[in-house]
């Protein structure tokens, strides 16, 4: 089946490319990436950046940020709970805490553990695009962007109206171990948009509930989100956001299989932010930001049957302020900024701890000659636990023709140990290590981009070294896992992406995305007898492919993912969505894991078998 699939795909691509060549002008309304004040069209980017745009988001069989990211090339999304449940995310072979997540440029850092970083109240209806920046990004985004960054950009609506979105689905299997009921999932989302000339307001609320897909995997999620944008005048604007999410789920096998089959977990997160943009004159622009995050994590090893044992409760607070400025000169652009962050945790098995962080950064972008663009800068960091460190970087591009350019970058970055890494005392399962050092990375990358009106192609190769790599290890199975600096991790990788978008007729349009990544990692100074919790299951080969066809208001999308890990069997996952829009109403049918593949992404947790769902969405604008 795999060979037939690729044969059909290659034949289709060949026929498309053989069509009469059309205008090579870059697509209109090109995505612009914001890098701490620098606004750069995607075609002008010197970095390896991948974008999931609004058009693709609408077509993918996904209803959460987690599900969207599983189709992104180079991203390893390792899920414990499906359909927007808990998931770890990493880029290009890094660990799940080496990637920073941002919402409209505001960093979302979970100081307890990266397991909760994707606990976000962002419905897909509110997302304009998701930017995936690969490689060390400390020069742009500061701490914890060791292997990359994911920036979620929300919409700024232009029309008022309401959104009602509901769905229901099942795998048609029964919970033979527990209740005997058929597994199901359902949800509803309500949204209201108020858009005027100088202000826009978006309100979203959603409720999702499921009894799971196997014993003790049910969940109930509730989310609220407000987004506001105010244009005071031509030179001053303010953006605000507030989000709340409360998730409760069965955590069968999440952390200590098979003993934790009855465990449960509740995670509650509150986010708030405000940022503004002030154009002082033709040269100076100021961008201040404020943000706050509260997270409560309640884990119960024995579920609700025994509240006197195996209970872990964690309360974390983090507040941050940032000021960025951009100054334009005749020769280029200069960005200067500083940020402060205060983090605090109060926990039943981590204790009470507090730390502060100060970051100072600068970037300068210029054209050294007509076709050579250079962007260089540095990030200086002071942490109350680890004192001063500096992380420089540079990227450049050389334009050979209007369609073809060479890109390259050299960068450094850091990841601070989380409070769980340092202080967790969860004997006999896991023990932290207060003597941990921060992870540090160096990466070099070179590649090229081809951008034509209908066809784009990007490919690059990179080399990365991470010193003081942190993982949870033990010598024998009867020992607890403990966090340790294992030594140095060296990774070589190659990735490629191709996209075709074109009109088959005046009413029909075809879009094909194909991505491939290869990674090879090795360790030095690590004891071979150690048993690792995370590194042994990183990706080696990854292929992602989507083919979508649209005829007027009817569309069909087929998505394929292939993963081969360092250990364990490889697997193919195939999904599709069919949708039809009639005036303001859209009906969609989703099928995930069509061929009923059995696969694992973390430990011994099997992910859902074939799942089908029906969705109905009403948009009044």
VEXDREN-2710 file (C-alpha; in Angstrom, 1 decimal):
% VEXDREN-2710
k/r/px/py/pz
1/UNK/0.0/0.0/0.0
2/UNK/2.8/2.4/0.8
3/UNK/4.5/2.0/-2.6
4/UNK/1.2/2.4/-4.4
5/UNK/0.5/5.6/-2.4
6/UNK/3.8/7.2/-3.3
7/UNK/3.6/6.1/-6.9
8/UNK/0.2/7.9/-7.2
9/UNK/1.6/11.0/-5.4
10/UNK/4.7/11.2/-7.6
11/UNK/2.6/10.8/-10.8
12/UNK/0.3/13.5/-9.6
13/UNK/3.2/15.9/-8.9
14/UNK/4.8/15.1/-12.2
15/UNK/1.6/15.9/-14.1
16/UNK/1.2/19.1/-12.1
17/UNK/4.7/20.3/-12.8
18/UNK/4.3/19.5/-16.5
19/UNK/1.5/22.0/-16.8
20/UNK/2.1/25.2/-18.6
21/UNK/4.3/27.4/-16.4
22/UNK/2.6/30.5/-15.1
23/UNK/3.5/33.8/-13.5
24/UNK/6.3/33.4/-10.9
25/UNK/5.3/36.3/-8.8
26/UNK/5.3/35.5/-5.0
27/UNK/1.8/34.8/-3.6
28/UNK/-0.2/37.9/-2.5
29/UNK/-0.9/38.3/1.2
30/UNK/2.3/36.5/2.1
31/UNK/2.7/35.6/5.8
32/UNK/4.8/38.0/7.8
33/UNK/6.8/36.6/10.7
34/UNK/7.4/38.9/13.7
35/UNK/10.7/38.4/15.5
36/UNK/10.7/40.7/18.5
37/UNK/9.9/43.8/16.3
38/UNK/11.4/42.7/13.0
39/UNK/8.6/42.1/10.5
40/UNK/9.8/39.7/7.9
41/UNK/7.9/38.1/5.0
42/UNK/8.3/34.3/4.9
43/UNK/10.0/34.5/1.5
44/UNK/12.6/36.8/3.0
45/UNK/13.3/34.8/6.1
46/UNK/16.9/33.7/6.8
47/UNK/15.8/31.0/9.3
48/UNK/14.2/27.6/8.9
49/UNK/10.5/28.6/9.5
50/UNK/7.5/26.5/8.9
51/UNK/3.9/28.0/9.0
52/UNK/0.6/26.3/9.4
53/UNK/-1.7/29.0/7.9
54/UNK/-5.3/29.7/8.4
55/UNK/-6.4/27.9/5.2
56/UNK/-4.7/24.7/6.3
57/UNK/-6.0/24.9/9.8
58/UNK/-9.6/25.0/8.4
59/UNK/-9.0/21.8/6.4
60/UNK/-7.1/19.6/8.9
61/UNK/-9.0/17.0/10.9
62/UNK/-8.0/18.7/14.1
63/UNK/-9.8/20.6/16.9
64/UNK/-7.0/21.5/19.2
65/UNK/-3.5/23.0/19.0
66/UNK/-2.0/19.7/19.9
67/UNK/-3.7/17.9/17.0
68/UNK/-2.7/20.7/14.5
69/UNK/1.0/20.4/15.5
70/UNK/1.1/16.6/14.8
71/UNK/0.9/17.4/11.1
72/UNK/3.9/19.8/11.2
73/UNK/7.2/18.7/9.7
74/UNK/10.0/18.4/12.2
75/UNK/7.8/18.4/15.2
76/UNK/7.6/15.3/17.5
77/UNK/4.3/15.5/19.3
78/UNK/4.2/12.6/21.9
79/UNK/0.7/12.3/23.3
80/UNK/-0.4/10.7/26.6
81/UNK/-4.0/11.9/26.3
82/UNK/-5.6/12.2/22.8
83/UNK/-7.9/14.9/21.4
84/UNK/-6.2/17.8/23.1
85/UNK/-5.1/16.0/26.2
86/UNK/-1.6/16.1/27.7
87/UNK/1.2/16.0/25.1
88/UNK/5.0/16.6/25.0
89/UNK/6.4/18.6/22.1
90/UNK/9.9/18.7/20.7
91/UNK/11.6/19.9/17.6
92/UNK/14.3/18.1/15.6
93/UNK/15.2/15.5/18.2
94/UNK/15.3/17.7/21.3
95/UNK/13.5/17.0/24.6
96/UNK/10.1/18.3/25.4
97/UNK/11.4/21.1/27.6
98/UNK/13.8/22.5/25.0
99/UNK/11.1/24.1/23.0
100/UNK/9.5/27.4/24.0
101/UNK/5.8/28.1/23.2
102/UNK/4.5/31.6/22.6
103/UNK/1.1/33.2/22.2
104/UNK/1.3/36.3/20.0
105/UNK/4.9/36.6/21.0
106/UNK/4.3/36.2/24.7
107/UNK/6.3/33.2/26.2
108/UNK/4.4/30.4/27.8
109/UNK/6.9/28.7/30.2
110/UNK/5.8/26.1/32.7
111/UNK/8.3/26.2/35.5
112/UNK/6.9/23.0/37.1
113/UNK/7.2/20.8/34.0
114/UNK/7.0/21.0/30.3
115/UNK/4.2/18.4/30.4
116/UNK/1.7/21.2/30.9
117/UNK/3.1/23.7/28.4
118/UNK/0.4/23.0/25.8
119/UNK/-2.5/23.4/28.3
120/UNK/-3.8/26.3/26.3
121/UNK/-7.4/27.7/26.0
122/UNK/-7.0/28.5/22.3
123/UNK/-9.7/27.1/20.0
124/UNK/-8.6/26.5/16.4
125/UNK/-11.2/29.0/15.3
126/UNK/-9.2/31.8/17.0
127/UNK/-5.9/30.9/15.3
128/UNK/-4.6/32.9/12.4
129/UNK/-1.4/30.8/12.0
130/UNK/1.2/28.8/13.9
131/UNK/4.9/29.6/13.3
132/UNK/7.5/26.9/13.9
133/UNK/11.0/28.4/14.2
134/UNK/13.6/25.6/14.1
135/UNK/17.1/25.8/15.7
136/UNK/18.4/27.7/18.7
137/UNK/16.4/30.9/19.1
138/UNK/17.7/32.5/22.3
139/UNK/18.8/35.6/20.3
140/UNK/15.1/36.1/19.4
141/UNK/13.1/34.4/22.2
142/UNK/15.4/34.0/25.1
143/UNK/15.6/31.1/27.6
144/UNK/14.4/27.6/26.9
145/UNK/14.3/28.0/23.1
146/UNK/17.1/25.5/22.9
147/UNK/15.9/23.6/19.8
148/UNK/13.3/26.0/18.5
149/UNK/10.1/28.0/19.2
150/UNK/6.4/27.7/18.4
151/UNK/4.5/31.0/18.1
152/UNK/0.7/30.8/18.0
153/UNK/-0.8/33.9/16.3
154/UNK/-4.5/34.7/16.9
155/UNK/-6.9/36.3/14.5
156/UNK/-7.7/40.0/14.4
157/UNK/-11.3/39.8/13.1
158/UNK/-12.7/42.3/10.5
159/UNK/-16.4/41.4/10.9
160/UNK/-18.8/41.0/13.8
161/UNK/-20.8/37.8/14.3
162/UNK/-21.1/34.5/16.2
163/UNK/-19.5/31.0/15.8
164/UNK/-21.2/27.8/16.9
165/UNK/-19.2/24.6/16.5
166/UNK/-20.2/21.2/17.7
167/UNK/-19.1/17.6/17.1
168/UNK/-19.5/14.1/18.3
169/UNK/-17.4/11.0/17.5
170/UNK/-16.6/7.3/18.5
171/UNK/-14.4/4.4/17.7
172/UNK/-17.4/2.0/18.0
173/UNK/-15.5/0.0/20.6
174/UNK/-16.6/-0.8/24.2
175/UNK/-14.9/-0.3/27.6
176/UNK/-14.8/-4.0/28.4
177/UNK/-12.5/-3.5/31.4
178/UNK/-14.7/-0.9/33.0
179/UNK/-18.2/0.4/32.4
180/UNK/-19.0/-1.6/29.2
181/UNK/-20.1/1.5/27.5
182/UNK/-19.1/2.5/23.9
183/UNK/-16.3/5.0/23.8
184/UNK/-17.4/8.4/22.6
185/UNK/-16.3/12.1/22.5
186/UNK/-18.3/15.2/22.0
187/UNK/-17.9/19.0/22.4
188/UNK/-19.4/22.4/21.7
189/UNK/-17.7/25.7/21.2
190/UNK/-19.4/29.2/21.2
191/UNK/-17.8/32.3/20.0
192/UNK/-18.8/36.0/19.7
193/UNK/-16.9/38.6/17.7
194/UNK/-17.4/42.4/17.9
195/UNK/-15.4/44.2/15.3
196/UNK/-15.3/48.0/14.8
197/UNK/-13.0/50.4/13.0
198/UNK/-10.7/51.0/16.0
199/UNK/-11.3/47.9/18.2
200/UNK/-12.0/44.2/18.0
201/UNK/-13.2/41.8/20.7
202/UNK/-13.3/38.0/20.5
203/UNK/-15.0/35.7/23.2
204/UNK/-14.7/32.0/23.0
205/UNK/-16.0/29.2/25.4
206/UNK/-15.9/25.5/24.9
207/UNK/-16.8/22.2/26.6
208/UNK/-15.4/18.8/25.6
209/UNK/-16.2/15.5/27.2
210/UNK/-15.3/11.9/26.5
211/UNK/-15.2/8.5/28.3
212/UNK/-11.9/7.9/26.5
213/UNK/-10.7/5.2/24.1
214/UNK/-9.6/2.6/26.7
215/UNK/-10.0/2.1/30.4
216/UNK/-9.6/5.2/32.5
217/UNK/-8.8/7.7/29.7
218/UNK/-11.9/9.8/29.8
219/UNK/-11.7/13.6/30.1
220/UNK/-13.7/16.8/30.6
221/UNK/-12.2/20.0/29.4
222/UNK/-13.6/23.5/29.8
223/UNK/-12.0/26.6/28.2
224/UNK/-12.6/30.4/28.1
225/UNK/-10.7/32.9/26.0
226/UNK/-10.9/36.7/25.5
227/UNK/-8.9/38.6/22.9
228/UNK/-9.0/42.3/22.5
229/UNK/-7.3/44.8/20.1
230/UNK/-7.6/48.6/20.5
231/UNK/-6.2/51.0/17.9
232/UNK/-5.9/54.3/19.8
233/UNK/-4.7/56.2/16.8
234/UNK/-2.5/55.7/13.7
235/UNK/0.6/55.4/15.9
236/UNK/-0.6/53.5/19.1
237/UNK/-2.4/50.2/19.6
238/UNK/-3.0/47.8/22.5
239/UNK/-3.6/44.0/22.5
240/UNK/-4.9/42.1/25.5
241/UNK/-5.8/38.4/26.2
242/UNK/-7.2/36.4/29.0
243/UNK/-7.6/32.6/29.1
244/UNK/-8.7/30.0/31.5
245/UNK/-8.7/26.2/31.1
246/UNK/-9.6/23.4/33.4
247/UNK/-8.9/19.8/32.3
248/UNK/-9.7/16.6/34.2
249/UNK/-8.7/13.3/32.8
250/UNK/-7.9/9.7/33.6
251/UNK/-4.2/9.2/33.6
252/UNK/-3.9/5.4/33.0
253/UNK/-0.2/4.6/32.2
254/UNK/0.8/8.3/32.0
255/UNK/3.8/8.1/34.4
256/UNK/4.2/4.7/36.1
257/UNK/2.6/2.0/34.1
258/UNK/1.1/-0.5/35.0
259/UNK/0.6/0.5/38.6
260/UNK/-1.1/3.8/37.8
261/UNK/-4.0/2.4/35.8
262/UNK/-6.5/4.1/38.1
263/UNK/-4.7/7.5/38.4
264/UNK/-6.3/10.8/37.6
265/UNK/-5.0/14.3/37.0
266/UNK/-6.6/17.8/37.0
267/UNK/-4.8/20.8/35.5
268/UNK/-6.1/24.3/35.8
269/UNK/-4.3/27.2/33.9
270/UNK/-5.0/30.9/33.8
271/UNK/-3.2/33.2/31.3
272/UNK/-3.3/37.0/31.0
273/UNK/-1.3/39.4/28.9
274/UNK/-1.2/42.9/27.5
275/UNK/1.1/44.4/24.9
276/UNK/1.2/47.6/22.9
277/UNK/2.9/49.1/20.0
278/UNK/3.9/52.7/19.8
279/UNK/5.4/54.3/16.6
280/UNK/7.3/57.3/18.0
281/UNK/8.5/58.5/14.6
282/UNK/9.6/57.2/11.2
283/UNK/12.6/55.5/12.9
284/UNK/11.6/54.5/16.5
285/UNK/9.0/51.9/17.6
286/UNK/8.4/50.7/21.1
287/UNK/6.7/47.4/22.1
288/UNK/6.1/46.8/25.8
289/UNK/4.6/43.5/27.1
290/UNK/3.2/42.2/30.4
291/UNK/2.1/38.6/31.1
292/UNK/1.0/36.3/33.9
293/UNK/0.5/32.6/34.2
294/UNK/-1.0/30.5/37.0
295/UNK/-1.1/26.7/36.9
296/UNK/-2.5/24.2/39.4
297/UNK/-1.7/20.5/38.8
298/UNK/-3.4/17.8/41.0
299/UNK/-2.2/14.3/40.3
300/UNK/-3.6/11.2/42.2
301/UNK/-1.8/7.9/41.7
302/UNK/-4.7/5.9/43.1
303/UNK/-7.4/8.1/41.6
304/UNK/-10.2/9.1/44.0
305/UNK/-10.2/5.8/45.9
306/UNK/-7.4/6.8/48.3
307/UNK/-6.9/10.6/48.9
308/UNK/-4.4/10.0/51.7
309/UNK/-1.6/8.5/49.5
310/UNK/-0.1/9.1/46.1
311/UNK/-1.4/12.7/45.8
312/UNK/0.7/15.4/44.3
313/UNK/-0.4/19.1/44.2
314/UNK/1.6/21.8/42.5
315/UNK/0.8/25.6/42.4
316/UNK/3.0/27.7/40.1
317/UNK/3.0/31.4/39.3
318/UNK/5.1/33.3/36.8
319/UNK/5.0/37.0/35.9
320/UNK/7.0/38.7/33.2
321/UNK/7.6/42.1/31.7
322/UNK/9.4/43.0/28.5
323/UNK/10.3/46.1/26.6
324/UNK/11.4/45.9/22.9
325/UNK/12.4/48.8/20.7
326/UNK/13.2/48.9/17.0
327/UNK/15.2/51.6/15.3
328/UNK/15.5/52.0/11.6
329/UNK/18.5/53.4/9.9
330/UNK/19.5/53.9/6.3
331/UNK/21.7/50.8/6.5
332/UNK/19.4/48.5/8.4
333/UNK/17.3/47.9/11.5
334/UNK/18.4/47.6/15.2
335/UNK/16.3/45.9/17.9
336/UNK/17.1/46.3/21.6
337/UNK/15.1/44.9/24.4
338/UNK/15.0/43.6/28.0
339/UNK/12.7/41.2/29.9
340/UNK/12.3/40.2/33.5
341/UNK/10.6/37.1/34.8
342/UNK/9.7/35.9/38.3
343/UNK/8.8/32.3/39.0
344/UNK/7.4/30.6/42.1
345/UNK/6.2/27.1/43.0
346/UNK/4.5/25.7/46.0
347/UNK/4.2/21.9/45.8
348/UNK/3.5/18.9/48.0
349/UNK/6.5/17.0/46.7
350/UNK/8.7/19.7/45.2
351/UNK/8.5/22.2/48.0
352/UNK/8.5/26.0/47.8
353/UNK/11.0/27.7/45.5
354/UNK/11.4/31.0/43.8
355/UNK/13.8/32.3/41.1
356/UNK/14.2/35.4/38.9
357/UNK/15.5/35.9/35.4
358/UNK/16.7/39.0/33.6
359/UNK/17.4/39.0/29.8
360/UNK/18.9/41.7/27.7
361/UNK/19.0/41.2/23.9
362/UNK/19.9/43.0/20.7
363/UNK/19.6/42.3/17.0
364/UNK/20.9/44.1/13.9
365/UNK/19.7/43.4/10.4
366/UNK/21.2/44.8/7.2
367/UNK/22.0/44.2/3.6
368/UNK/25.8/43.9/3.3
369/UNK/25.4/43.9/-0.5
370/UNK/22.5/43.9/-2.9
371/UNK/21.8/40.2/-2.5
372/UNK/23.3/39.4/0.9
373/UNK/21.1/39.9/4.0
374/UNK/22.6/39.4/7.5
375/UNK/20.8/39.3/10.9
376/UNK/23.1/39.1/14.0
377/UNK/22.6/39.5/17.7
378/UNK/23.0/38.2/21.2
379/UNK/21.0/37.4/24.3
380/UNK/22.6/38.1/27.7
381/UNK/20.9/36.2/30.6
382/UNK/21.1/36.5/34.4
383/UNK/19.3/33.9/36.5
384/UNK/19.2/34.1/40.3
385/UNK/20.3/30.4/40.4
386/UNK/22.8/30.3/37.5
387/UNK/24.1/33.9/37.2
388/UNK/25.3/35.3/33.9
389/UNK/25.4/33.7/30.5
390/UNK/25.5/35.0/26.9
391/UNK/24.1/33.5/23.7
392/UNK/25.1/35.0/20.4
393/UNK/23.8/34.0/16.9
394/UNK/23.8/35.0/13.3
395/UNK/21.7/34.1/10.2
396/UNK/22.2/35.2/6.6
397/UNK/20.7/34.7/3.1
398/UNK/22.0/35.2/-0.4
399/UNK/19.6/35.7/-3.2
400/UNK/20.8/34.0/-6.4
401/UNK/17.6/34.7/-8.4
402/UNK/14.1/36.1/-7.6
403/UNK/13.1/32.5/-7.0
404/UNK/16.1/30.9/-5.4
405/UNK/18.1/31.8/-2.2
406/UNK/20.7/30.2/0.0
407/UNK/20.2/30.5/3.8
408/UNK/22.5/29.7/6.7
409/UNK/22.6/30.3/10.5
410/UNK/24.8/29.7/13.5
411/UNK/23.2/30.0/16.9
412/UNK/23.5/29.2/20.6
413/UNK/20.8/28.8/23.3
414/UNK/20.0/27.6/26.8
415/UNK/17.4/25.6/28.7
416/UNK/17.1/26.1/32.5
417/UNK/16.1/23.0/34.6
418/UNK/12.5/23.0/35.7
419/UNK/11.5/22.9/39.3
420/UNK/10.6/19.2/38.8
421/UNK/14.1/18.5/37.4
422/UNK/15.7/20.1/40.4
423/UNK/13.5/19.3/43.4
424/UNK/11.0/16.5/42.8
425/UNK/10.8/13.9/45.6
426/UNK/8.3/11.3/44.5
427/UNK/9.9/8.2/45.9
428/UNK/10.1/5.4/44.8
429/UNK/9.3/6.7/41.3
430/UNK/11.2/9.9/40.5
431/UNK/13.8/12.0/42.3
432/UNK/15.1/15.5/41.2
433/UNK/18.6/16.7/41.3
434/UNK/19.3/20.2/42.8
435/UNK/22.9/20.1/41.4
436/UNK/21.7/20.1/37.8
437/UNK/23.4/22.6/35.4
438/UNK/21.6/24.3/32.5
439/UNK/21.7/22.7/29.0
440/UNK/23.5/24.7/26.4
441/UNK/23.3/24.3/22.6
442/UNK/25.3/25.2/19.5
443/UNK/23.8/24.7/16.1
444/UNK/24.9/25.5/12.5
445/UNK/22.6/25.1/9.6
446/UNK/22.7/25.6/5.8
447/UNK/19.9/25.2/3.2
448/UNK/18.1/26.8/0.3
449/UNK/14.6/28.0/-0.6
450/UNK/12.8/28.0/-4.0
451/UNK/9.7/30.1/-4.0
452/UNK/7.5/30.3/-7.1
453/UNK/3.9/31.4/-7.4
454/UNK/2.6/27.8/-7.2
455/UNK/5.6/25.7/-6.0
456/UNK/7.8/26.2/-2.9
457/UNK/10.7/24.0/-1.8
458/UNK/12.9/24.3/1.2
459/UNK/15.6/22.0/2.4
460/UNK/18.4/22.3/5.0
461/UNK/21.0/20.3/6.9
462/UNK/22.1/21.1/10.5
463/UNK/24.5/20.0/13.1
464/UNK/23.8/20.6/16.8
465/UNK/25.6/19.9/20.0
466/UNK/24.0/20.1/23.5
467/UNK/26.2/20.1/26.5
468/UNK/24.9/19.0/30.0
469/UNK/22.0/17.2/28.4
470/UNK/19.3/16.5/31.0
471/UNK/17.3/13.2/31.1
472/UNK/15.8/11.0/33.7
473/UNK/17.8/7.8/34.1
474/UNK/18.4/4.8/36.4
475/UNK/20.8/1.9/36.5
476/UNK/18.4/-0.9/37.2
477/UNK/14.6/-1.2/36.9
478/UNK/14.1/-1.3/40.7
479/UNK/15.8/2.1/41.2
480/UNK/13.8/5.4/41.0
481/UNK/14.4/7.6/37.9
482/UNK/16.6/10.6/38.7
483/UNK/17.3/13.7/36.6
484/UNK/21.0/14.0/35.6
485/UNK/23.3/15.9/33.2
486/UNK/24.2/13.0/31.0
487/UNK/27.0/14.5/29.0
488/UNK/26.9/15.8/25.4
489/UNK/24.4/15.1/22.7
490/UNK/25.3/15.5/19.1
491/UNK/22.6/15.5/16.4
492/UNK/22.9/15.7/12.6
493/UNK/19.7/16.3/10.7
494/UNK/18.2/16.9/7.2
495/UNK/14.8/18.2/6.5
496/UNK/12.9/19.1/3.4
497/UNK/9.5/20.6/2.6
498/UNK/7.6/21.0/-0.7
499/UNK/4.3/22.6/-1.4
500/UNK/2.2/22.9/-4.6
501/UNK/-0.9/25.1/-4.8
502/UNK/-2.8/25.7/-8.0
503/UNK/-6.1/25.9/-9.8
504/UNK/-7.3/22.9/-11.7
505/UNK/-10.2/24.9/-13.1
506/UNK/-12.1/28.0/-12.3
507/UNK/-13.9/26.2/-9.5
508/UNK/-11.4/23.6/-8.4
509/UNK/-8.1/24.0/-6.4
510/UNK/-5.5/21.5/-5.4
511/UNK/-2.9/21.8/-2.6
512/UNK/-0.1/19.3/-1.8
513/UNK/2.3/19.5/1.2
514/UNK/5.1/17.0/1.6
515/UNK/7.7/17.1/4.4
516/UNK/10.6/14.8/5.4
517/UNK/13.0/14.8/8.4
518/UNK/16.0/12.6/9.2
519/UNK/17.9/12.8/12.5
520/UNK/20.9/10.9/13.9
521/UNK/22.0/11.5/17.4
522/UNK/24.8/10.2/19.6
523/UNK/26.0/10.8/23.1
524/UNK/29.4/11.1/24.6
525/UNK/30.4/10.7/28.3
526/UNK/27.3/8.7/29.0
527/UNK/27.3/5.4/30.8
528/UNK/25.9/2.7/28.5
529/UNK/24.3/0.8/31.3
530/UNK/21.9/3.7/32.2
531/UNK/18.2/3.3/31.4
532/UNK/16.8/6.5/29.9
533/UNK/13.2/7.7/30.2
534/UNK/13.1/10.0/27.1
535/UNK/16.0/9.9/24.7
536/UNK/15.6/6.3/23.5
537/UNK/12.4/7.0/21.7
538/UNK/13.3/10.2/19.7
539/UNK/12.5/10.3/16.0
540/UNK/14.9/9.1/13.3
541/UNK/12.7/9.3/10.2
542/UNK/9.5/11.4/9.9
543/UNK/7.3/12.0/6.8
544/UNK/4.3/14.3/6.7
545/UNK/2.0/14.7/3.7
546/UNK/-1.4/16.4/3.1
547/UNK/-3.3/16.5/-0.1
548/UNK/-6.4/18.6/-0.2
549/UNK/-8.8/19.2/-3.1
550/UNK/-11.5/21.9/-3.1
551/UNK/-14.3/22.3/-5.5
552/UNK/-16.4/25.4/-4.8
553/UNK/-17.5/24.9/-1.2
554/UNK/-16.7/21.2/-1.0
555/UNK/-13.3/20.0/0.2
556/UNK/-11.6/16.8/1.0
557/UNK/-8.2/16.4/2.7
558/UNK/-6.1/13.3/3.2
559/UNK/-3.2/13.5/5.7
560/UNK/-0.5/10.9/6.2
561/UNK/2.2/10.7/8.9
562/UNK/5.1/8.3/9.1
563/UNK/7.3/8.0/12.2
564/UNK/10.2/5.8/12.9
565/UNK/11.8/6.1/16.3
566/UNK/15.2/5.2/17.5
567/UNK/13.6/2.3/19.3
568/UNK/10.3/0.6/18.7
569/UNK/8.4/-0.2/15.5
570/UNK/7.7/2.4/12.8
571/UNK/4.1/3.3/12.0
572/UNK/1.9/5.0/9.4
573/UNK/-1.2/7.1/10.5
574/UNK/-3.7/8.2/7.9
575/UNK/-6.5/10.7/8.5
576/UNK/-9.0/12.5/6.3
577/UNK/-11.7/15.2/6.5
578/UNK/-14.6/15.9/4.1
579/UNK/-16.5/19.1/4.4
580/UNK/-19.3/20.9/2.6
581/UNK/-20.3/24.6/3.2
582/UNK/-23.8/25.7/2.5
583/UNK/-24.1/29.5/3.0
584/UNK/-23.0/30.0/6.6
585/UNK/-23.2/26.3/7.7
586/UNK/-20.3/23.8/7.3
587/UNK/-20.7/20.1/7.8
588/UNK/-17.5/18.0/8.2
589/UNK/-16.8/14.2/8.6
590/UNK/-13.4/13.3/10.1
591/UNK/-11.8/9.9/10.2
592/UNK/-8.5/9.5/12.2
593/UNK/-6.2/6.5/12.0
594/UNK/-8.2/5.1/9.1
595/UNK/-6.3/1.8/8.9
596/UNK/-6.5/1.2/12.7
597/UNK/-2.8/1.2/13.3
598/UNK/-1.6/0.3/16.8
599/UNK/1.1/2.7/17.9
600/UNK/2.8/4.3/20.9
601/UNK/4.4/7.7/21.4
602/UNK/5.3/7.6/25.1
603/UNK/6.1/4.5/27.1
604/UNK/3.5/1.7/26.9
605/UNK/0.5/4.0/26.2
606/UNK/-1.4/2.8/23.1
607/UNK/-3.0/5.7/21.2
608/UNK/-6.6/5.6/19.8
609/UNK/-7.7/3.2/17.2
610/UNK/-9.8/4.3/14.2
611/UNK/-12.0/7.2/15.3
612/UNK/-14.8/8.8/13.3
613/UNK/-16.6/12.1/14.1
614/UNK/-19.2/14.4/12.6
615/UNK/-19.0/18.2/13.1
616/UNK/-21.3/21.1/12.3
617/UNK/-20.2/24.7/12.4
618/UNK/-22.2/27.9/11.9
619/UNK/-20.4/31.2/11.2
620/UNK/-22.6/34.3/10.9
621/UNK/-20.0/36.5/9.2
END
